[in-house]
Amino acid sequence: MSDATFAASAARLAGVAGAVAGWRPDDFWRATPAELAAVLTALAGPGAAAPACADDLRRLLAEHPDG
């Protein structure tokens, strides 16, 4: 993953954490990925679809190579 991709992904997740969970930037940066996942999973509620895993993403990229 390039630095630009990491930075964009981190900014997006920080925004989600703030908008959905009410986290301040410091809360986001001090949290582990597992803590963020636990909070977002709890907020999604029971029956929410599981996020795509790496295998799902590879399959989709193979099926749709144009992105």
PDB file of N, H, CA, C and O in Angstrom:
ATOM      1  N   MET A   1       0.853  -1.186   0.000  1.00  0.00           N
ATOM      2  CA  MET A   1       0.000   0.000   0.000  1.00  0.00           C
ATOM      3  C   MET A   1       0.886   1.233   0.000  1.00  0.00           C
ATOM      4  O   MET A   1       1.813   1.336   0.804  1.00  0.00           O
ATOM      5  N   SER A   2       0.613   2.144  -0.876  1.00  0.00           N
ATOM      6  H   SER A   2      -0.139   2.060  -1.529  1.00  0.00           H
ATOM      7  CA  SER A   2       1.411   3.367  -0.933  1.00  0.00           C
ATOM      8  C   SER A   2       1.043   4.303   0.212  1.00  0.00           C
ATOM      9  O   SER A   2      -0.021   4.181   0.819  1.00  0.00           O
ATOM     10  N   ASP A   3       1.946   5.239   0.494  1.00  0.00           N
ATOM     11  H   ASP A   3       2.811   5.338   0.000  1.00  0.00           H
ATOM     12  CA  ASP A   3       1.675   6.219   1.545  1.00  0.00           C
ATOM     13  C   ASP A   3       0.412   7.008   1.261  1.00  0.00           C
ATOM     14  O   ASP A   3      -0.360   7.300   2.175  1.00  0.00           O
ATOM     15  N   ALA A   4       0.189   7.364  -0.031  1.00  0.00           N
ATOM     16  H   ALA A   4       0.816   7.127  -0.774  1.00  0.00           H
ATOM     17  CA  ALA A   4      -0.999   8.133  -0.398  1.00  0.00           C
ATOM     18  C   ALA A   4      -2.260   7.323  -0.140  1.00  0.00           C
ATOM     19  O   ALA A   4      -3.262   7.864   0.328  1.00  0.00           O
ATOM     20  N   THR A   5      -2.217   6.035  -0.441  1.00  0.00           N
ATOM     21  H   THR A   5      -1.403   5.595  -0.821  1.00  0.00           H
ATOM     22  CA  THR A   5      -3.378   5.185  -0.198  1.00  0.00           C
ATOM     23  C   THR A   5      -3.634   5.042   1.293  1.00  0.00           C
ATOM     24  O   THR A   5      -4.780   5.108   1.738  1.00  0.00           O
ATOM     25  N   PHE A   6      -2.560   4.844   2.077  1.00  0.00           N
ATOM     26  H   PHE A   6      -1.629   4.791   1.716  1.00  0.00           H
ATOM     27  CA  PHE A   6      -2.718   4.743   3.519  1.00  0.00           C
ATOM     28  C   PHE A   6      -3.299   6.033   4.088  1.00  0.00           C
ATOM     29  O   PHE A   6      -4.226   5.999   4.897  1.00  0.00           O
ATOM     30  N   ALA A   7      -2.755   7.159   3.665  1.00  0.00           N
ATOM     31  H   ALA A   7      -2.002   7.187   3.008  1.00  0.00           H
ATOM     32  CA  ALA A   7      -3.229   8.444   4.182  1.00  0.00           C
ATOM     33  C   ALA A   7      -4.699   8.666   3.851  1.00  0.00           C
ATOM     34  O   ALA A   7      -5.466   9.129   4.695  1.00  0.00           O
ATOM     35  N   ALA A   8      -5.089   8.339   2.629  1.00  0.00           N
ATOM     36  H   ALA A   8      -4.466   7.963   1.944  1.00  0.00           H
ATOM     37  CA  ALA A   8      -6.490   8.512   2.231  1.00  0.00           C
ATOM     38  C   ALA A   8      -7.398   7.579   3.023  1.00  0.00           C
ATOM     39  O   ALA A   8      -8.478   7.975   3.461  1.00  0.00           O
ATOM     40  N   SER A   9      -6.955   6.348   3.201  1.00  0.00           N
ATOM     41  H   SER A   9      -6.078   6.026   2.845  1.00  0.00           H
ATOM     42  CA  SER A   9      -7.760   5.377   3.954  1.00  0.00           C
ATOM     43  C   SER A   9      -7.873   5.791   5.418  1.00  0.00           C
ATOM     44  O   SER A   9      -8.950   5.707   6.009  1.00  0.00           O
ATOM     45  N   ALA A  10      -6.772   6.235   5.997  1.00  0.00           N
ATOM     46  H   ALA A  10      -5.898   6.303   5.517  1.00  0.00           H
ATOM     47  CA  ALA A  10      -6.794   6.657   7.396  1.00  0.00           C
ATOM     48  C   ALA A  10      -7.703   7.871   7.578  1.00  0.00           C
ATOM     49  O   ALA A  10      -8.458   7.941   8.548  1.00  0.00           O
ATOM     50  N   ALA A  11      -7.633   8.816   6.657  1.00  0.00           N
ATOM     51  H   ALA A  11      -7.020   8.759   5.870  1.00  0.00           H
ATOM     52  CA  ALA A  11      -8.493   9.999   6.751  1.00  0.00           C
ATOM     53  C   ALA A  11      -9.965   9.611   6.651  1.00  0.00           C
ATOM     54  O   ALA A  11     -10.804  10.140   7.381  1.00  0.00           O
ATOM     55  N   ARG A  12     -10.272   8.690   5.750  1.00  0.00           N
ATOM     56  H   ARG A  12      -9.591   8.260   5.157  1.00  0.00           H
ATOM     57  CA  ARG A  12     -11.658   8.240   5.592  1.00  0.00           C
ATOM     58  C   ARG A  12     -12.148   7.551   6.859  1.00  0.00           C
ATOM     59  O   ARG A  12     -13.247   7.833   7.337  1.00  0.00           O
ATOM     60  N   LEU A  13     -11.327   6.639   7.410  1.00  0.00           N
ATOM     61  H   LEU A  13     -10.435   6.410   7.022  1.00  0.00           H
ATOM     62  CA  LEU A  13     -11.716   5.939   8.632  1.00  0.00           C
ATOM     63  C   LEU A  13     -11.841   6.886   9.818  1.00  0.00           C
ATOM     64  O   LEU A  13     -12.730   6.722  10.653  1.00  0.00           O
ATOM     65  N   ALA A  14     -10.955   7.875   9.896  1.00  0.00           N
ATOM     66  H   ALA A  14     -10.232   8.008   9.218  1.00  0.00           H
ATOM     67  CA  ALA A  14     -11.055   8.857  10.978  1.00  0.00           C
ATOM     68  C   ALA A  14     -12.366   9.628  10.872  1.00  0.00           C
ATOM     69  O   ALA A  14     -13.009   9.924  11.879  1.00  0.00           O
ATOM     70  N   GLY A  15     -12.751   9.948   9.645  1.00  0.00           N
ATOM     71  H   GLY A  15     -12.228   9.708   8.827  1.00  0.00           H
ATOM     72  CA  GLY A  15     -14.030  10.633   9.442  1.00  0.00           C
ATOM     73  C   GLY A  15     -15.211   9.775   9.837  1.00  0.00           C
ATOM     74  O   GLY A  15     -16.158  10.258  10.457  1.00  0.00           O
ATOM     75  N   VAL A  16     -15.159   8.498   9.478  1.00  0.00           N
ATOM     76  H   VAL A  16     -14.390   8.106   8.974  1.00  0.00           H
ATOM     77  CA  VAL A  16     -16.237   7.567   9.855  1.00  0.00           C
ATOM     78  C   VAL A  16     -16.301   7.451  11.369  1.00  0.00           C
ATOM     79  O   VAL A  16     -17.382   7.518  11.954  1.00  0.00           O
ATOM     80  N   ALA A  17     -15.153   7.279  12.003  1.00  0.00           N
ATOM     81  H   ALA A  17     -14.275   7.224  11.528  1.00  0.00           H
ATOM     82  CA  ALA A  17     -15.130   7.142  13.459  1.00  0.00           C
ATOM     83  C   ALA A  17     -15.709   8.380  14.138  1.00  0.00           C
ATOM     84  O   ALA A  17     -16.415   8.273  15.141  1.00  0.00           O
ATOM     85  N   GLY A  18     -15.411   9.541  13.592  1.00  0.00           N
ATOM     86  H   GLY A  18     -14.838   9.628  12.778  1.00  0.00           H
ATOM     87  CA  GLY A  18     -15.955  10.766  14.170  1.00  0.00           C
ATOM     88  C   GLY A  18     -17.441  10.928  13.913  1.00  0.00           C
ATOM     89  O   GLY A  18     -18.198  11.273  14.821  1.00  0.00           O
ATOM     90  N   ALA A  19     -17.861  10.683  12.685  1.00  0.00           N
ATOM     91  H   ALA A  19     -17.246  10.403  11.947  1.00  0.00           H
ATOM     92  CA  ALA A  19     -19.262  10.887  12.320  1.00  0.00           C
ATOM     93  C   ALA A  19     -20.182   9.850  12.937  1.00  0.00           C
ATOM     94  O   ALA A  19     -21.280  10.181  13.384  1.00  0.00           O
ATOM     95  N   VAL A  20     -19.746   8.604  12.964  1.00  0.00           N
ATOM     96  H   VAL A  20     -18.854   8.336  12.600  1.00  0.00           H
ATOM     97  CA  VAL A  20     -20.620   7.520  13.399  1.00  0.00           C
ATOM     98  C   VAL A  20     -20.490   7.250  14.894  1.00  0.00           C
ATOM     99  O   VAL A  20     -21.490   7.048  15.583  1.00  0.00           O
ATOM    100  N   ALA A  21     -19.257   7.247  15.391  1.00  0.00           N
ATOM    101  H   ALA A  21     -18.445   7.410  14.831  1.00  0.00           H
ATOM    102  CA  ALA A  21     -19.038   6.876  16.788  1.00  0.00           C
ATOM    103  C   ALA A  21     -18.795   8.076  17.697  1.00  0.00           C
ATOM    104  O   ALA A  21     -18.736   7.928  18.918  1.00  0.00           O
ATOM    105  N   GLY A  22     -18.653   9.265  17.108  1.00  0.00           N
ATOM    106  H   GLY A  22     -18.700   9.386  16.117  1.00  0.00           H
ATOM    107  CA  GLY A  22     -18.416  10.451  17.917  1.00  0.00           C
ATOM    108  C   GLY A  22     -16.991  10.550  18.445  1.00  0.00           C
ATOM    109  O   GLY A  22     -16.730  11.293  19.391  1.00  0.00           O
ATOM    110  N   TRP A  23     -16.073   9.808  17.842  1.00  0.00           N
ATOM    111  H   TRP A  23     -16.286   9.205  17.073  1.00  0.00           H
ATOM    112  CA  TRP A  23     -14.684   9.847  18.285  1.00  0.00           C
ATOM    113  C   TRP A  23     -14.024  11.145  17.858  1.00  0.00           C
ATOM    114  O   TRP A  23     -14.277  11.658  16.768  1.00  0.00           O
ATOM    115  N   ARG A  24     -13.176  11.670  18.728  1.00  0.00           N
ATOM    116  H   ARG A  24     -12.969  11.254  19.614  1.00  0.00           H
ATOM    117  CA  ARG A  24     -12.309  12.792  18.381  1.00  0.00           C
ATOM    118  C   ARG A  24     -11.076  12.227  17.672  1.00  0.00           C
ATOM    119  O   ARG A  24     -10.802  11.033  17.796  1.00  0.00           O
ATOM    120  N   PRO A  25     -10.333  13.040  16.942  1.00  0.00           N
ATOM    121  CA  PRO A  25      -9.146  12.521  16.251  1.00  0.00           C
ATOM    122  C   PRO A  25      -8.196  11.757  17.175  1.00  0.00           C
ATOM    123  O   PRO A  25      -7.652  10.723  16.788  1.00  0.00           O
ATOM    124  N   ASP A  26      -7.998  12.260  18.387  1.00  0.00           N
ATOM    125  H   ASP A  26      -8.440  13.100  18.702  1.00  0.00           H
ATOM    126  CA  ASP A  26      -7.103  11.580  19.319  1.00  0.00           C
ATOM    127  C   ASP A  26      -7.620  10.185  19.682  1.00  0.00           C
ATOM    128  O   ASP A  26      -6.835   9.251  19.843  1.00  0.00           O
ATOM    129  N   ASP A  27      -8.943  10.048  19.808  1.00  0.00           N
ATOM    130  H   ASP A  27      -9.581  10.807  19.677  1.00  0.00           H
ATOM    131  CA  ASP A  27      -9.526   8.728  20.081  1.00  0.00           C
ATOM    132  C   ASP A  27      -9.205   7.758  18.947  1.00  0.00           C
ATOM    133  O   ASP A  27      -8.837   6.606  19.178  1.00  0.00           O
ATOM    134  N   PHE A  28      -9.352   8.251  17.720  1.00  0.00           N
ATOM    135  H   PHE A  28      -9.650   9.187  17.533  1.00  0.00           H
ATOM    136  CA  PHE A  28      -9.091   7.403  16.559  1.00  0.00           C
ATOM    137  C   PHE A  28      -7.631   6.964  16.523  1.00  0.00           C
ATOM    138  O   PHE A  28      -7.346   5.778  16.362  1.00  0.00           O
ATOM    139  N   TRP A  29      -6.712   7.905  16.672  1.00  0.00           N
ATOM    140  H   TRP A  29      -6.944   8.869  16.803  1.00  0.00           H
ATOM    141  CA  TRP A  29      -5.295   7.578  16.525  1.00  0.00           C
ATOM    142  C   TRP A  29      -4.764   6.732  17.673  1.00  0.00           C
ATOM    143  O   TRP A  29      -3.755   6.047  17.508  1.00  0.00           O
ATOM    144  N   ARG A  30      -5.409   6.761  18.823  1.00  0.00           N
ATOM    145  H   ARG A  30      -6.229   7.318  18.958  1.00  0.00           H
ATOM    146  CA  ARG A  30      -4.970   5.922  19.949  1.00  0.00           C
ATOM    147  C   ARG A  30      -5.604   4.525  19.916  1.00  0.00           C
ATOM    148  O   ARG A  30      -5.139   3.622  20.611  1.00  0.00           O
ATOM    149  N   ALA A  31      -6.646   4.343  19.127  1.00  0.00           N
ATOM    150  H   ALA A  31      -7.024   5.077  18.562  1.00  0.00           H
ATOM    151  CA  ALA A  31      -7.345   3.055  19.063  1.00  0.00           C
ATOM    152  C   ALA A  31      -6.583   2.065  18.184  1.00  0.00           C
ATOM    153  O   ALA A  31      -5.876   2.451  17.253  1.00  0.00           O
ATOM    154  N   THR A  32      -6.743   0.795  18.500  1.00  0.00           N
ATOM    155  H   THR A  32      -7.317   0.482  19.256  1.00  0.00           H
ATOM    156  CA  THR A  32      -6.193  -0.245  17.637  1.00  0.00           C
ATOM    157  C   THR A  32      -7.209  -0.539  16.532  1.00  0.00           C
ATOM    158  O   THR A  32      -8.386  -0.208  16.674  1.00  0.00           O
ATOM    159  N   PRO A  33      -6.769  -1.155  15.440  1.00  0.00           N
ATOM    160  CA  PRO A  33      -7.739  -1.555  14.415  1.00  0.00           C
ATOM    161  C   PRO A  33      -8.839  -2.459  14.978  1.00  0.00           C
ATOM    162  O   PRO A  33      -9.995  -2.361  14.565  1.00  0.00           O
ATOM    163  N   ALA A  34      -8.484  -3.333  15.914  1.00  0.00           N
ATOM    164  H   ALA A  34      -7.546  -3.413  16.250  1.00  0.00           H
ATOM    165  CA  ALA A  34      -9.488  -4.222  16.518  1.00  0.00           C
ATOM    166  C   ALA A  34     -10.523  -3.426  17.311  1.00  0.00           C
ATOM    167  O   ALA A  34     -11.707  -3.761  17.291  1.00  0.00           O
ATOM    168  N   GLU A  35     -10.092  -2.383  18.004  1.00  0.00           N
ATOM    169  H   GLU A  35      -9.130  -2.110  18.020  1.00  0.00           H
ATOM    170  CA  GLU A  35     -11.037  -1.557  18.761  1.00  0.00           C
ATOM    171  C   GLU A  35     -11.981  -0.807  17.817  1.00  0.00           C
ATOM    172  O   GLU A  35     -13.184  -0.729  18.066  1.00  0.00           O
ATOM    173  N   LEU A  36     -11.434  -0.263  16.747  1.00  0.00           N
ATOM    174  H   LEU A  36     -10.456  -0.327  16.545  1.00  0.00           H
ATOM    175  CA  LEU A  36     -12.277   0.421  15.766  1.00  0.00           C
ATOM    176  C   LEU A  36     -13.279  -0.550  15.160  1.00  0.00           C
ATOM    177  O   LEU A  36     -14.459  -0.224  15.028  1.00  0.00           O
ATOM    178  N   ALA A  37     -12.821  -1.734  14.794  1.00  0.00           N
ATOM    179  H   ALA A  37     -11.863  -1.999  14.901  1.00  0.00           H
ATOM    180  CA  ALA A  37     -13.718  -2.742  14.218  1.00  0.00           C
ATOM    181  C   ALA A  37     -14.810  -3.126  15.204  1.00  0.00           C
ATOM    182  O   ALA A  37     -15.968  -3.275  14.812  1.00  0.00           O
ATOM    183  N   ALA A  38     -14.463  -3.289  16.480  1.00  0.00           N
ATOM    184  H   ALA A  38     -13.523  -3.168  16.798  1.00  0.00           H
ATOM    185  CA  ALA A  38     -15.449  -3.670  17.487  1.00  0.00           C
ATOM    186  C   ALA A  38     -16.528  -2.599  17.633  1.00  0.00           C
ATOM    187  O   ALA A  38     -17.712  -2.921  17.734  1.00  0.00           O
ATOM    188  N   VAL A  39     -16.128  -1.338  17.646  1.00  0.00           N
ATOM    189  H   VAL A  39     -15.166  -1.077  17.565  1.00  0.00           H
ATOM    190  CA  VAL A  39     -17.099  -0.242  17.788  1.00  0.00           C
ATOM    191  C   VAL A  39     -17.999  -0.165  16.560  1.00  0.00           C
ATOM    192  O   VAL A  39     -19.217  -0.041  16.689  1.00  0.00           O
ATOM    193  N   LEU A  40     -17.408  -0.237  15.379  1.00  0.00           N
ATOM    194  H   LEU A  40     -16.419  -0.337  15.275  1.00  0.00           H
ATOM    195  CA  LEU A  40     -18.222  -0.138  14.160  1.00  0.00           C
ATOM    196  C   LEU A  40     -19.151  -1.341  14.015  1.00  0.00           C
ATOM    197  O   LEU A  40     -20.277  -1.199  13.540  1.00  0.00           O
ATOM    198  N   THR A  41     -18.686  -2.524  14.420  1.00  0.00           N
ATOM    199  H   THR A  41     -17.770  -2.639  14.806  1.00  0.00           H
ATOM    200  CA  THR A  41     -19.538  -3.717  14.381  1.00  0.00           C
ATOM    201  C   THR A  41     -20.700  -3.569  15.348  1.00  0.00           C
ATOM    202  O   THR A  41     -21.836  -3.905  15.012  1.00  0.00           O
ATOM    203  N   ALA A  42     -20.429  -3.075  16.535  1.00  0.00           N
ATOM    204  H   ALA A  42     -19.507  -2.802  16.809  1.00  0.00           H
ATOM    205  CA  ALA A  42     -21.499  -2.872  17.518  1.00  0.00           C
ATOM    206  C   ALA A  42     -22.514  -1.848  17.022  1.00  0.00           C
ATOM    207  O   ALA A  42     -23.718  -2.030  17.206  1.00  0.00           O
ATOM    208  N   LEU A  43     -22.040  -0.778  16.397  1.00  0.00           N
ATOM    209  H   LEU A  43     -21.063  -0.630  16.247  1.00  0.00           H
ATOM    210  CA  LEU A  43     -22.949   0.240  15.892  1.00  0.00           C
ATOM    211  C   LEU A  43     -23.771  -0.256  14.704  1.00  0.00           C
ATOM    212  O   LEU A  43     -24.890   0.211  14.492  1.00  0.00           O
ATOM    213  N   ALA A  44     -23.233  -1.193  13.929  1.00  0.00           N
ATOM    214  H   ALA A  44     -22.324  -1.573  14.101  1.00  0.00           H
ATOM    215  CA  ALA A  44     -23.958  -1.729  12.774  1.00  0.00           C
ATOM    216  C   ALA A  44     -25.161  -2.554  13.209  1.00  0.00           C
ATOM    217  O   ALA A  44     -26.154  -2.641  12.487  1.00  0.00           O
ATOM    218  N   GLY A  45     -25.073  -3.152  14.377  1.00  0.00           N
ATOM    219  H   GLY A  45     -24.267  -3.081  14.964  1.00  0.00           H
ATOM    220  CA  GLY A  45     -26.195  -3.918  14.906  1.00  0.00           C
ATOM    221  C   GLY A  45     -26.211  -5.352  14.419  1.00  0.00           C
ATOM    222  O   GLY A  45     -25.455  -5.731  13.525  1.00  0.00           O
ATOM    223  N   PRO A  46     -27.086  -6.144  15.023  1.00  0.00           N
ATOM    224  CA  PRO A  46     -27.173  -7.554  14.651  1.00  0.00           C
ATOM    225  C   PRO A  46     -27.683  -7.721  13.216  1.00  0.00           C
ATOM    226  O   PRO A  46     -28.527  -6.958  12.747  1.00  0.00           O
ATOM    227  N   GLY A  47     -27.160  -8.714  12.550  1.00  0.00           N
ATOM    228  H   GLY A  47     -26.474  -9.333  12.932  1.00  0.00           H
ATOM    229  CA  GLY A  47     -27.603  -8.998  11.194  1.00  0.00           C
ATOM    230  C   GLY A  47     -26.935  -8.163  10.122  1.00  0.00           C
ATOM    231  O   GLY A  47     -27.252  -8.307   8.942  1.00  0.00           O
ATOM    232  N   ALA A  48     -26.012  -7.291  10.511  1.00  0.00           N
ATOM    233  H   ALA A  48     -25.754  -7.174  11.470  1.00  0.00           H
ATOM    234  CA  ALA A  48     -25.314  -6.481   9.512  1.00  0.00           C
ATOM    235  C   ALA A  48     -24.386  -7.373   8.702  1.00  0.00           C
ATOM    236  O   ALA A  48     -23.823  -8.339   9.217  1.00  0.00           O
ATOM    237  N   ALA A  49     -24.240  -7.042   7.457  1.00  0.00           N
ATOM    238  H   ALA A  49     -24.697  -6.257   7.039  1.00  0.00           H
ATOM    239  CA  ALA A  49     -23.361  -7.823   6.583  1.00  0.00           C
ATOM    240  C   ALA A  49     -21.914  -7.680   7.040  1.00  0.00           C
ATOM    241  O   ALA A  49     -21.485  -6.612   7.477  1.00  0.00           O
ATOM    242  N   ALA A  50     -21.185  -8.762   6.932  1.00  0.00           N
ATOM    243  H   ALA A  50     -21.534  -9.630   6.577  1.00  0.00           H
ATOM    244  CA  ALA A  50     -19.761  -8.729   7.265  1.00  0.00           C
ATOM    245  C   ALA A  50     -19.021  -7.934   6.195  1.00  0.00           C
ATOM    246  O   ALA A  50     -19.400  -7.965   5.024  1.00  0.00           O
ATOM    247  N   PRO A  51     -17.979  -7.230   6.589  1.00  0.00           N
ATOM    248  CA  PRO A  51     -17.214  -6.488   5.579  1.00  0.00           C
ATOM    249  C   PRO A  51     -16.508  -7.441   4.627  1.00  0.00           C
ATOM    250  O   PRO A  51     -16.270  -8.603   4.956  1.00  0.00           O
ATOM    251  N   ALA A  52     -16.183  -6.950   3.472  1.00  0.00           N
ATOM    252  H   ALA A  52     -16.376  -6.006   3.204  1.00  0.00           H
ATOM    253  CA  ALA A  52     -15.468  -7.771   2.495  1.00  0.00           C
ATOM    254  C   ALA A  52     -14.092  -8.132   3.041  1.00  0.00           C
ATOM    255  O   ALA A  52     -13.417  -7.311   3.661  1.00  0.00           O
ATOM    256  N   CYS A  53     -13.692  -9.376   2.798  1.00  0.00           N
ATOM    257  H   CYS A  53     -14.241 -10.043   2.295  1.00  0.00           H
ATOM    258  CA  CYS A  53     -12.351  -9.806   3.190  1.00  0.00           C
ATOM    259  C   CYS A  53     -11.433  -9.713   1.980  1.00  0.00           C
ATOM    260  O   CYS A  53     -11.884  -9.399   0.878  1.00  0.00           O
ATOM    261  N   ALA A  54     -10.161  -9.980   2.178  1.00  0.00           N
ATOM    262  H   ALA A  54      -9.794 -10.235   3.073  1.00  0.00           H
ATOM    263  CA  ALA A  54      -9.181  -9.881   1.090  1.00  0.00           C
ATOM    264  C   ALA A  54      -9.547 -10.806  -0.067  1.00  0.00           C
ATOM    265  O   ALA A  54      -9.387 -10.432  -1.229  1.00  0.00           O
ATOM    266  N   ASP A  55     -10.037 -12.006   0.234  1.00  0.00           N
ATOM    267  H   ASP A  55     -10.167 -12.310   1.178  1.00  0.00           H
ATOM    268  CA  ASP A  55     -10.430 -12.934  -0.839  1.00  0.00           C
ATOM    269  C   ASP A  55     -11.591 -12.369  -1.661  1.00  0.00           C
ATOM    270  O   ASP A  55     -11.607 -12.493  -2.885  1.00  0.00           O
ATOM    271  N   ASP A  56     -12.558 -11.751  -0.984  1.00  0.00           N
ATOM    272  H   ASP A  56     -12.545 -11.650   0.010  1.00  0.00           H
ATOM    273  CA  ASP A  56     -13.680 -11.128  -1.690  1.00  0.00           C
ATOM    274  C   ASP A  56     -13.181 -10.033  -2.635  1.00  0.00           C
ATOM    275  O   ASP A  56     -13.618  -9.940  -3.782  1.00  0.00           O
ATOM    276  N   LEU A  57     -12.271  -9.217  -2.141  1.00  0.00           N
ATOM    277  H   LEU A  57     -11.916  -9.292  -1.209  1.00  0.00           H
ATOM    278  CA  LEU A  57     -11.758  -8.121  -2.959  1.00  0.00           C
ATOM    279  C   LEU A  57     -10.961  -8.642  -4.153  1.00  0.00           C
ATOM    280  O   LEU A  57     -11.085  -8.111  -5.256  1.00  0.00           O
ATOM    281  N   ARG A  58     -10.148  -9.672  -3.946  1.00  0.00           N
ATOM    282  H   ARG A  58     -10.047 -10.104  -3.049  1.00  0.00           H
ATOM    283  CA  ARG A  58      -9.401 -10.254  -5.063  1.00  0.00           C
ATOM    284  C   ARG A  58     -10.350 -10.824  -6.115  1.00  0.00           C
ATOM    285  O   ARG A  58     -10.131 -10.652  -7.314  1.00  0.00           O
ATOM    286  N   ARG A  59     -11.405 -11.503  -5.659  1.00  0.00           N
ATOM    287  H   ARG A  59     -11.583 -11.642  -4.685  1.00  0.00           H
ATOM    288  CA  ARG A  59     -12.381 -12.067  -6.592  1.00  0.00           C
ATOM    289  C   ARG A  59     -13.060 -10.964  -7.395  1.00  0.00           C
ATOM    290  O   ARG A  59     -13.209 -11.079  -8.611  1.00  0.00           O
ATOM    291  N   LEU A  60     -13.468  -9.903  -6.720  1.00  0.00           N
ATOM    292  H   LEU A  60     -13.346  -9.809  -5.732  1.00  0.00           H
ATOM    293  CA  LEU A  60     -14.125  -8.795  -7.419  1.00  0.00           C
ATOM    294  C   LEU A  60     -13.185  -8.111  -8.416  1.00  0.00           C
ATOM    295  O   LEU A  60     -13.604  -7.742  -9.513  1.00  0.00           O
ATOM    296  N   LEU A  61     -11.933  -7.946  -8.037  1.00  0.00           N
ATOM    297  H   LEU A  61     -11.593  -8.246  -7.146  1.00  0.00           H
ATOM    298  CA  LEU A  61     -10.967  -7.349  -8.964  1.00  0.00           C
ATOM    299  C   LEU A  61     -10.753  -8.238 -10.182  1.00  0.00           C
ATOM    300  O   LEU A  61     -10.599  -7.738 -11.296  1.00  0.00           O
ATOM    301  N   ALA A  62     -10.741  -9.548  -9.978  1.00  0.00           N
ATOM    302  H   ALA A  62     -10.866  -9.954  -9.072  1.00  0.00           H
ATOM    303  CA  ALA A  62     -10.583 -10.478 -11.116  1.00  0.00           C
ATOM    304  C   ALA A  62     -11.803 -10.423 -12.021  1.00  0.00           C
ATOM    305  O   ALA A  62     -11.673 -10.480 -13.243  1.00  0.00           O
ATOM    306  N   GLU A  63     -12.987 -10.313 -11.431  1.00  0.00           N
ATOM    307  H   GLU A  63     -13.093 -10.267 -10.438  1.00  0.00           H
ATOM    308  CA  GLU A  63     -14.228 -10.265 -12.215  1.00  0.00           C
ATOM    309  C   GLU A  63     -14.400  -8.928 -12.935  1.00  0.00           C
ATOM    310  O   GLU A  63     -15.015  -8.865 -13.999  1.00  0.00           O
ATOM    311  N   HIS A  64     -13.854  -7.863 -12.352  1.00  0.00           N
ATOM    312  H   HIS A  64     -13.354  -7.914 -11.487  1.00  0.00           H
ATOM    313  CA  HIS A  64     -14.036  -6.513 -12.899  1.00  0.00           C
ATOM    314  C   HIS A  64     -12.663  -5.827 -12.986  1.00  0.00           C
ATOM    315  O   HIS A  64     -12.382  -4.909 -12.216  1.00  0.00           O
ATOM    316  N   PRO A  65     -11.821  -6.264 -13.907  1.00  0.00           N
ATOM    317  CA  PRO A  65     -10.449  -5.738 -13.965  1.00  0.00           C
ATOM    318  C   PRO A  65     -10.341  -4.256 -14.304  1.00  0.00           C
ATOM    319  O   PRO A  65      -9.285  -3.653 -14.112  1.00  0.00           O
ATOM    320  N   ASP A  66     -11.409  -3.671 -14.801  1.00  0.00           N
ATOM    321  H   ASP A  66     -12.267  -4.161 -14.957  1.00  0.00           H
ATOM    322  CA  ASP A  66     -11.369  -2.246 -15.125  1.00  0.00           C
ATOM    323  C   ASP A  66     -11.581  -1.372 -13.904  1.00  0.00           C
ATOM    324  O   ASP A  66     -11.534  -0.146 -14.002  1.00  0.00           O
ATOM    325  N   GLY A  67     -11.814  -1.993 -12.748  1.00  0.00           N
ATOM    326  H   GLY A  67     -11.852  -2.989 -12.669  1.00  0.00           H
ATOM    327  CA  GLY A  67     -11.974  -1.252 -11.498  1.00  0.00           C
ATOM    328  C   GLY A  67     -13.371  -0.803 -11.322  1.00  0.00           C
ATOM    329  O   GLY A  67     -13.691  -0.162 -10.321  1.00  0.00           O
TER     330      GLY A  67
END
